[in-house]
Amino acid sequence: MQVQDVMSTGVVTARSTDSLRSAVIKMLSRHCGAVPIIDDEQNLIGLVALRDVMLPLFPQLGDYIHDNVHSRDFLEMEEGYPEVLRRTIESVMTHNPLTISPTICILEAASFMGRKNFRRIPVAEDGKLLGMVGIGDINRGLFFNRGFLNQ
């Protein structure tokens, strides 16, 4: 089975100049954790994930101190969320994300995703976004294709 057999098409996309708020609305309403970023020619130029939206709220690793003198005020940090949502997608997106081909074997895709610790990855050909595939899509494809539903 190939990636094109299990990938999602008709994927919601965004532009790099859009606000993070608009991207979060898309992700939450579509129950997806990432949105591919495309340009005017439908070329994949980036990817923004819910994780990317949350990271600006947290201290840098070197600042992450848990002691009574230097502890972080997480409630105060939460107050920064509206400011993060006003940023553009470009400010936090992953530029030129890794992609996979629609014609590779789904287990090869799953192996690649596992090595990179990805839950989902864009599917592209010649720089054009074709869809997205997630580890759940691959598992579902194997389950139904191999007839495990009726066993």
MDTraj code that builds the backbone (N, CA, C; nanometers):
import mdtraj as md
import numpy as np

residues = "MET GLN VAL GLN ASP VAL MET SER THR GLY VAL VAL THR ALA ARG SER THR ASP SER LEU ARG SER ALA VAL ILE LYS MET LEU SER ARG HIS CYS GLY ALA VAL PRO ILE ILE ASP ASP GLU GLN ASN LEU ILE GLY LEU VAL ALA LEU ARG ASP VAL MET LEU PRO LEU PHE PRO GLN LEU GLY ASP TYR ILE HIS ASP ASN VAL HIS SER ARG ASP PHE LEU GLU MET GLU GLU GLY TYR PRO GLU VAL LEU ARG ARG THR ILE GLU SER VAL MET THR HIS ASN PRO LEU THR ILE SER PRO THR ILE CYS ILE LEU GLU ALA ALA SER PHE MET GLY ARG LYS ASN PHE ARG ARG ILE PRO VAL ALA GLU ASP GLY LYS LEU LEU GLY MET VAL GLY ILE GLY ASP ILE ASN ARG GLY LEU PHE PHE ASN ARG GLY PHE LEU ASN GLN".split()
xyz = np.array([
    [0.0844, -0.1166, 0.0000],
    [0.0000, 0.0000, 0.0000],
    [0.0904, 0.1247, 0.0000],
    [0.0496, 0.2245, -0.0749],
    [0.1278, 0.3476, -0.0866],
    [0.0637, 0.4599, -0.0058],
    [0.1432, 0.5620, 0.0222],
    [0.0956, 0.6775, 0.0969],
    [-0.0292, 0.7367, 0.0318],
    [-0.0324, 0.7429, -0.0999],
    [-0.1477, 0.8023, -0.1685],
    [-0.2776, 0.7262, -0.1423],
    [-0.2669, 0.6009, -0.0966],
    [-0.3855, 0.5213, -0.0660],
    [-0.4484, 0.5568, 0.0687],
    [-0.3715, 0.6206, 0.1560],
    [-0.4219, 0.6483, 0.2906],
    [-0.4167, 0.7960, 0.3300],
    [-0.3519, 0.8784, 0.2506],
    [-0.3341, 1.0193, 0.2885],
    [-0.4652, 1.0969, 0.2801],
    [-0.4693, 1.2072, 0.3534],
    [-0.5831, 1.2986, 0.3472],
    [-0.5589, 1.3996, 0.2368],
    [-0.6602, 1.4218, 0.1545],
    [-0.6519, 1.5253, 0.0518],
    [-0.7528, 1.6340, 0.0886],
    [-0.7538, 1.7415, 0.0154],
    [-0.8434, 1.8507, 0.0500],
    [-0.8071, 1.9096, 0.1849],
    [-0.6783, 1.9121, 0.2128],
    [-0.6266, 1.9570, 0.3416],
    [-0.6453, 2.1083, 0.3560],
    [-0.6824, 2.1509, 0.4748],
    [-0.6922, 2.2934, 0.5019],
    [-0.5506, 2.3516, 0.5010],
    [-0.5339, 2.4674, 0.4382],
    [-0.4029, 2.5307, 0.4270],
    [-0.4119, 2.6748, 0.4766],
    [-0.2975, 2.7384, 0.4845],
    [-0.2910, 2.8784, 0.5253],
    [-0.1762, 2.9455, 0.4503],
    [-0.1691, 3.0763, 0.4636],
    [-0.0620, 3.1584, 0.4056],
    [0.0299, 3.2051, 0.5175],
    [0.1539, 3.2288, 0.4861],
    [0.2514, 3.2689, 0.5880],
    [0.2167, 3.4026, 0.6515],
    [0.1422, 3.4862, 0.5819],
    [0.1060, 3.6180, 0.6341],
    [-0.0200, 3.6154, 0.7193],
    [-0.0896, 3.5015, 0.7256],
    [-0.2086, 3.4885, 0.8085],
    [-0.1689, 3.4940, 0.9561],
    [-0.2649, 3.5273, 1.0410],
    [-0.2386, 3.5288, 1.1854],
    [-0.2365, 3.3861, 1.2401],
    [-0.1639, 3.3690, 1.3488],
    [-0.1657, 3.2391, 1.4155],
    [-0.3064, 3.2066, 1.4645],
    [-0.3813, 3.3082, 1.5028],
    [-0.5190, 3.2866, 1.5472],
    [-0.5991, 3.2148, 1.4393],
    [-0.5851, 3.2597, 1.3146],
    [-0.6602, 3.1952, 1.2060],
    [-0.6161, 3.0508, 1.1864],
    [-0.4876, 3.0250, 1.2031],
    [-0.4375, 2.8872, 1.1898],
    [-0.4907, 2.7994, 1.3021],
    [-0.4944, 2.8532, 1.4243],
    [-0.5452, 2.7761, 1.5378],
    [-0.6933, 2.7449, 1.5181],
    [-0.7690, 2.8410, 1.4685],
    [-0.9112, 2.8161, 1.4413],
    [-0.9262, 2.7011, 1.3425],
    [-0.8453, 2.7012, 1.2373],
    [-0.8519, 2.5926, 1.1386],
    [-0.8167, 2.4587, 1.2003],
    [-0.7097, 2.4563, 1.2810],
    [-0.6672, 2.3298, 1.3410],
    [-0.7713, 2.2766, 1.4392],
    [-0.8268, 2.3646, 1.5207],
    [-0.9248, 2.3196, 1.6195],
    [-1.0560, 2.2778, 1.5543],
    [-1.0989, 2.3501, 1.4521],
    [-1.2259, 2.3150, 1.3879],
    [-1.2154, 2.1888, 1.3032],
    [-1.0971, 2.1599, 1.2511],
    [-1.0777, 2.0398, 1.1694],
    [-1.0177, 1.9241, 1.2483],
    [-0.9934, 1.9445, 1.3767],
    [-0.9341, 1.8412, 1.4625],
    [-0.8026, 1.7899, 1.4039],
    [-0.7191, 1.8828, 1.3614],
    [-0.5876, 1.8448, 1.3087],
    [-0.4812, 1.9231, 1.3847],
    [-0.3638, 1.8686, 1.3926],
    [-0.2579, 1.9295, 1.4714],
    [-0.1615, 2.0155, 1.3930],
    [-0.1810, 2.0252, 1.2619],
    [-0.0888, 2.1047, 1.1807],
    [-0.1578, 2.1514, 1.0537],
    [-0.1114, 2.2639, 1.0032],
    [-0.1640, 2.3194, 0.8792],
    [-0.0462, 2.3470, 0.7856],
    [-0.0508, 2.2944, 0.6636],
    [0.0532, 2.3265, 0.5659],
    [0.0399, 2.4724, 0.5211],
    [0.1529, 2.5348, 0.4963],
    [0.1563, 2.6738, 0.4517],
    [0.1983, 2.6732, 0.3047],
    [0.1161, 2.7377, 0.2212],
    [0.1416, 2.7387, 0.0767],
    [0.1561, 2.8817, 0.0265],
    [0.2172, 2.8943, -0.0911],
    [0.2270, 3.0255, -0.1553],
    [0.1195, 3.0364, -0.2636],
    [0.1244, 3.1423, -0.3413],
    [0.0209, 3.1668, -0.4426],
    [0.0169, 3.0602, -0.5519],
    [0.1285, 2.9898, -0.5736],
    [0.1341, 2.8840, -0.6764],
    [0.1085, 2.7456, -0.6179],
    [0.0568, 2.7402, -0.4961],
    [0.0266, 2.6140, -0.4269],
    [0.1520, 2.5351, -0.3894],
    [0.2679, 2.6008, -0.3860],
    [0.3904, 2.5357, -0.3412],
    [0.3905, 2.5300, -0.1890],
    [0.4327, 2.4173, -0.1363],
    [0.4443, 2.4018, 0.0079],
    [0.5672, 2.4784, 0.0543],
    [0.5485, 2.5757, 0.1420],
    [0.6622, 2.6553, 0.1900],
    [0.6848, 2.6403, 0.3401],
    [0.5890, 2.5801, 0.4106],
    [0.6047, 2.5667, 0.5546],
    [0.4973, 2.4801, 0.6160],
    [0.5064, 2.4695, 0.7463],
    [0.4101, 2.3920, 0.8236],
    [0.4004, 2.4575, 0.9611],
    [0.2803, 2.4759, 1.0101],
    [0.2625, 2.5262, 1.1459],
    [0.1799, 2.4245, 1.2229],
    [0.2251, 2.3939, 1.3419],
    [0.1580, 2.2965, 1.4271],
    [0.1130, 2.3645, 1.5560],
    [0.0189, 2.3017, 1.6258],
    [-0.0249, 2.3566, 1.7536],
    [0.0927, 2.3725, 1.8496],
    [0.1871, 2.2841, 1.8408],
    [0.3078, 2.2931, 1.9242],
    [0.3816, 2.4236, 1.8969],
    [0.3881, 2.4647, 1.7704],
    [0.4563, 2.5896, 1.7346],
    [0.3877, 2.7106, 1.7974],
    [0.2575, 2.7023, 1.8135],
    [0.1808, 2.8111, 1.8735],
    [0.2101, 2.8194, 2.0232],
    [0.2293, 2.7065, 2.0870],
    [0.2501, 2.7036, 2.2312],
    [0.3923, 2.7375, 2.2732],
    [0.4907, 2.7035, 2.1914],
    [0.6306, 2.7212, 2.2310],
    [0.6674, 2.8646, 2.2693],
    [0.6164, 2.9688, 2.2023],
    [0.6543, 3.1043, 2.2443],
    [0.6115, 3.1401, 2.3869],
    [0.5203, 3.0648, 2.4442],
    [0.4753, 3.0922, 2.5800],
    [0.5725, 3.0420, 2.6854],
    [0.6591, 2.9503, 2.6498],
    [0.7463, 2.8863, 2.7468],
    [0.8841, 2.9508, 2.7483],
    [0.9510, 2.9429, 2.8630],
    [1.0861, 2.9999, 2.8717],
    [1.1843, 2.9197, 2.7871],
    [1.2948, 2.9831, 2.7544],
    [1.4018, 2.9126, 2.6853],
    [1.4556, 2.8038, 2.7782],
    [1.5122, 2.6996, 2.7231],
    [1.5578, 2.5862, 2.8021],
    [1.6518, 2.6320, 2.9136],
    [1.7426, 2.7232, 2.8841],
    [1.8369, 2.7719, 2.9847],
    [1.7698, 2.8499, 3.0955],
    [1.6515, 2.9048, 3.0689],
    [1.5776, 2.9818, 3.1690],
    [1.4851, 2.8949, 3.2522],
    [1.4776, 2.7694, 3.2208],
    [1.3810, 2.6800, 3.2830],
    [1.4365, 2.6293, 3.4161],
    [1.4225, 2.7122, 3.5184],
    [1.4781, 2.6794, 3.6499],
    [1.3635, 2.6565, 3.7466],
    [1.3695, 2.5467, 3.8188],
    [1.2659, 2.5156, 3.9177],
    [1.3260, 2.5226, 4.0580],
    [1.3367, 2.6409, 4.1100],
    [1.3729, 2.6554, 4.2494],
    [1.2900, 2.7696, 4.3077],
    [1.2943, 2.7853, 4.4354],
    [1.2088, 2.8843, 4.5013],
    [1.2453, 3.0276, 4.4651],
    [1.3675, 3.0525, 4.4261],
    [1.4119, 3.1885, 4.3958],
    [1.3821, 3.2255, 4.2515],
    [1.3958, 3.1325, 4.1587],
    [1.3847, 3.1614, 4.0157],
    [1.2688, 3.0891, 3.9462],
    [1.1682, 3.0499, 4.0200],
    [1.0607, 2.9735, 3.9571],
    [0.9834, 3.0596, 3.8578],
    [0.9243, 2.9953, 3.7605],
    [0.8479, 3.0627, 3.6558],
    [0.7034, 3.0808, 3.7004],
    [0.6448, 3.1926, 3.6619],
    [0.5036, 3.2174, 3.6907],
    [0.4241, 3.1746, 3.5671],
    [0.3749, 3.0509, 3.5683],
    [0.3068, 2.9968, 3.4517],
    [0.1731, 3.0645, 3.4263],
    [0.1073, 3.1127, 3.5314],
    [-0.0174, 3.1869, 3.5096],
    [0.0110, 3.3180, 3.4371],
    [0.1199, 3.3833, 3.4712],
    [0.1587, 3.5055, 3.4009],
    [0.1950, 3.4752, 3.2558],
    [0.2635, 3.3648, 3.2342],
    [0.3010, 3.3262, 3.0980],
    [0.1764, 3.3018, 3.0134],
    [0.0722, 3.2467, 3.0738],
    [-0.0533, 3.2203, 3.0030],
    [-0.1155, 3.3497, 2.9510],
    [-0.0928, 3.4587, 3.0199],
    [-0.1460, 3.5885, 2.9785],
    [-0.0879, 3.6325, 2.8440],
    [0.0220, 3.5726, 2.8017],
    [0.0845, 3.6072, 2.6739],
    [0.0211, 3.5402, 2.5528],
    [-0.0744, 3.4512, 2.5767],
    [-0.1358, 3.3773, 2.4654],
    [-0.2018, 3.4681, 2.3616],
    [-0.2807, 3.5683, 2.4015],
    [-0.3413, 3.6557, 2.2993],
    [-0.2366, 3.7257, 2.2116],
    [-0.1244, 3.7611, 2.2722],
    [-0.0174, 3.8250, 2.1943],
    [0.0408, 3.7278, 2.0921],
    [0.0587, 3.6033, 2.1315],
    [0.1097, 3.5013, 2.0393],
    [0.0129, 3.4843, 1.9226],
    [-0.1153, 3.4813, 1.9503],
    [-0.2147, 3.4616, 1.8444],
    [-0.2172, 3.5760, 1.7435],
    [-0.1685, 3.6930, 1.7824],
    [-0.1638, 3.8060, 1.6894],
    [-0.0432, 3.7997, 1.5960],
    [0.0515, 3.7148, 1.6241],
    [0.1687, 3.7004, 1.5377],
    [0.1279, 3.6410, 1.4030],
    [0.2173, 3.6554, 1.3053],
    [0.1926, 3.5891, 1.1773],
    [0.2411, 3.4450, 1.1862],
    [0.1851, 3.3635, 1.1016],
    [0.2275, 3.2235, 1.0950],
    [0.3767, 3.2148, 1.0662],
    [0.4242, 3.3026, 0.9787],
    [0.5658, 3.2990, 0.9386],
    [0.6599, 3.3089, 1.0580],
    [0.6170, 3.3745, 1.1642],
    [0.7050, 3.3942, 1.2797],
    [0.7336, 3.2656, 1.3570],
    [0.6513, 3.1631, 1.3408],
    [0.6734, 3.0391, 1.4161],
    [0.6757, 2.9133, 1.3293],
    [0.6384, 2.9238, 1.2017],
    [0.6253, 2.8035, 1.1186],
    [0.7608, 2.7395, 1.0910],
    [0.7562, 2.6130, 1.0589],
    [0.8740, 2.5425, 1.0094],
    [0.8821, 2.5700, 0.8603],
    [0.9911, 2.6330, 0.8176],
    [1.0106, 2.6637, 0.6760],
    [1.0623, 2.5396, 0.6034],
    [1.0222, 2.5223, 0.4794],
    [1.0676, 2.4098, 0.3964],
    [1.0611, 2.2766, 0.4723],
    [0.9428, 2.2355, 0.5140],
    [0.9325, 2.1123, 0.5931],
    [0.9679, 1.9888, 0.5114],
    [1.0090, 1.8865, 0.5830],
    [1.0326, 1.7578, 0.5186],
    [0.8995, 1.7067, 0.4654],
    [0.9045, 1.6393, 0.3520],
    [0.7849, 1.5836, 0.2905],
    [0.8123, 1.4396, 0.2501],
    [0.7060, 1.3716, 0.2128],
    [0.7218, 1.2379, 0.1567],
    [0.6464, 1.2320, 0.0249],
    [0.6856, 1.1360, -0.0557],
    [0.6248, 1.1138, -0.1866],
    [0.4965, 1.0329, -0.1711],
    [0.4001, 1.0581, -0.2569],
    [0.2755, 0.9807, -0.2491],
    [0.2927, 0.8344, -0.2878],
    [0.4024, 0.8007, -0.3521],
    [0.4187, 0.6643, -0.4027],
    [0.5040, 0.5736, -0.3144],
    [0.5510, 0.6245, -0.1998],
    [0.6298, 0.5350, -0.1155],
    [0.5374, 0.4449, -0.0341],
    [0.5907, 0.3339, 0.0074],
    [0.5194, 0.2353, 0.0886],
    [0.4823, 0.2977, 0.2234],
    [0.3641, 0.2667, 0.2728],
    [0.3191, 0.3293, 0.3973],
    [0.4067, 0.2912, 0.5169],
    [0.4622, 0.1706, 0.5174],
    [0.5489, 0.1344, 0.6296],
    [0.6826, 0.2065, 0.6222],
    [0.7288, 0.2370, 0.5019],
    [0.8491, 0.3192, 0.4883],
    [0.8205, 0.4594, 0.5410],
    [0.7036, 0.5134, 0.5081],
    [0.6641, 0.6451, 0.5586],
    [0.6555, 0.6424, 0.7106],
    [0.5943, 0.5388, 0.7670],
    [0.5815, 0.5280, 0.9124],
    [0.7184, 0.5179, 0.9787],
    [0.8090, 0.4456, 0.9161],
    [0.9439, 0.4323, 0.9697],
    [1.0150, 0.5672, 0.9705],
    [1.0034, 0.6409, 0.8614],
    [1.0635, 0.7741, 0.8510],
    [1.0037, 0.8669, 0.9569],
    [0.8722, 0.8632, 0.9690],
    [0.8048, 0.9486, 1.0668],
    [0.8485, 0.9124, 1.2093],
    [0.8645, 0.7843, 1.2358],
    [0.9096, 0.7404, 1.3677],
    [1.0495, 0.7887, 1.3998],
    [1.1392, 0.7801, 1.3016],
    [1.2769, 0.8266, 1.3231],
    [1.2822, 0.9758, 1.3504],
    [1.1927, 1.0512, 1.2893],
    [1.1897, 1.1971, 1.3051],
    [1.0963, 1.2421, 1.4181],
    [1.0258, 1.1477, 1.4784],
    [0.9273, 1.1760, 1.5829],
    [0.8150, 1.2673, 1.5320],
    [0.7669, 1.2384, 1.4099],
    [0.6554, 1.3114, 1.3490],
    [0.5277, 1.2301, 1.3656],
    [0.4184, 1.2976, 1.3958],
    [0.2872, 1.2326, 1.3983],
    [0.2184, 1.2461, 1.2638],
    [0.2589, 1.3461, 1.1871],
    [0.2010, 1.3706, 1.0543],
    [0.3077, 1.4366, 0.9686],
    [0.2900, 1.4254, 0.8368],
    [0.3878, 1.4830, 0.7449],
    [0.3168, 1.5202, 0.6142],
    [0.3591, 1.6301, 0.5534],
    [0.2998, 1.6675, 0.4244],
    [0.3417, 1.5698, 0.3141],
    [0.2509, 1.5473, 0.2217],
    [0.2785, 1.4664, 0.1031],
    [0.2875, 1.5648, -0.0125],
    [0.4001, 1.5611, -0.0831],
    [0.4216, 1.6583, -0.1899],
    [0.4948, 1.5935, -0.3064],
    [0.4798, 1.6575, -0.4221],
    [0.5482, 1.6137, -0.5432],
    [0.5846, 1.7389, -0.6208],
    [0.7113, 1.7500, -0.6570],
    [0.7616, 1.8679, -0.7283],
    [0.7275, 1.9968, -0.6541],
    [0.7343, 1.9923, -0.5212],
    [0.7094, 2.1100, -0.4392],
    [0.5634, 2.1431, -0.4164],
    [0.4730, 2.0713, -0.4821],
    [0.3294, 2.0973, -0.4697],
    [0.2687, 2.0087, -0.3615],
    [0.1902, 2.0693, -0.2750],
    [0.1224, 1.9951, -0.1695],
    [0.0117, 1.9089, -0.2287],
    [0.0128, 1.7805, -0.1959],
    [-0.0912, 1.6875, -0.2411],
    [-0.1845, 1.6480, -0.1272],
    [-0.1321, 1.6498, -0.0045],
    [-0.2114, 1.6087, 0.1103],
    [-0.1242, 1.5965, 0.2331],
    [-0.1809, 1.5323, 0.3339],
    [-0.1096, 1.5056, 0.4588],
    [-0.1337, 1.3597, 0.4940],
    [-0.0369, 1.3016, 0.5613],
    [-0.0561, 1.1663, 0.6121],
    [-0.0103, 1.1639, 0.7568],
    [-0.0906, 1.0991, 0.8387],
    [-0.0585, 1.0847, 0.9802],
    [-0.0408, 0.9396, 1.0153],
    [0.0178, 0.9171, 1.1299],
    [0.0403, 0.7797, 1.1729],
    [-0.0929, 0.7066, 1.1891],
    [-0.1985, 0.7789, 1.2250],
    [-0.3314, 0.7183, 1.2354],
    [-0.3850, 0.6743, 1.1007],
    [-0.3573, 0.7527, 0.9954],
    [-0.3997, 0.7156, 0.8600],
    [-0.3338, 0.5844, 0.8178],
    [-0.2065, 0.5719, 0.8507],
    [-0.1314, 0.4515, 0.8135],
    [-0.1861, 0.3306, 0.8898],
    [-0.2081, 0.3474, 1.0184],
    [-0.2622, 0.2379, 1.0990],
    [-0.4003, 0.1970, 1.0494],
    [-0.4852, 0.2942, 1.0220],
    [-0.6208, 0.2664, 0.9715],
    [-0.6140, 0.1931, 0.8380],
    [-0.5249, 0.2369, 0.7492],
    [-0.5097, 0.1719, 0.6195],
    [-0.4692, 0.0262, 0.6334],
    [-0.3730, 0.0002, 0.7203],
    [-0.3296, -0.1379, 0.7429],
    [-0.4419, -0.2219, 0.8028],
    [-0.5103, -0.1670, 0.8997],
    [-0.6169, -0.2399, 0.9690],
    [-0.7262, -0.2823, 0.8723],
    [-0.7752, -0.1875, 0.7932],
    [-0.8858, -0.2194, 0.7026],
    [-0.8401, -0.2966, 0.5796],
    [-0.7220, -0.2673, 0.5281],
    [-0.6723, -0.3358, 0.4086],
    [-0.6404, -0.4826, 0.4377],
    [-0.5953, -0.5102, 0.5580],
    [-0.5572, -0.6473, 0.5941],
    [-0.6741, -0.7263, 0.6517],
    [-0.7940, -0.6700, 0.6554],
    [-0.9126, -0.7437, 0.6954],
    [-0.9274, -0.7711, 0.8416],
    [-0.8637, -0.6937, 0.9266],
    [-0.8703, -0.7196, 1.0697],
    [-1.0036, -0.6780, 1.1307],
    [-1.0838, -0.6029, 1.0586],
    [-1.2126, -0.5597, 1.1087],
    [-1.3045, -0.6797, 1.1350],
    [-1.2960, -0.7805, 1.0499],
    [-1.3890, -0.8943, 1.0582],
    [-1.3334, -1.0143, 1.1332],
    [-1.2216, -0.9996, 1.1970],
    [-1.1625, -1.1154, 1.2665],
    [-1.1993, -1.1190, 1.4110],
])
top = md.Topology()
chain = top.add_chain()
for i, resn in enumerate(residues, 1):
    res = top.add_residue(resn, chain, resSeq=i)
    for name in ("N", "CA", "C"):
        top.add_atom(name, md.element.get_by_symbol(name[0]), res)
traj = md.Trajectory(xyz[None], top)
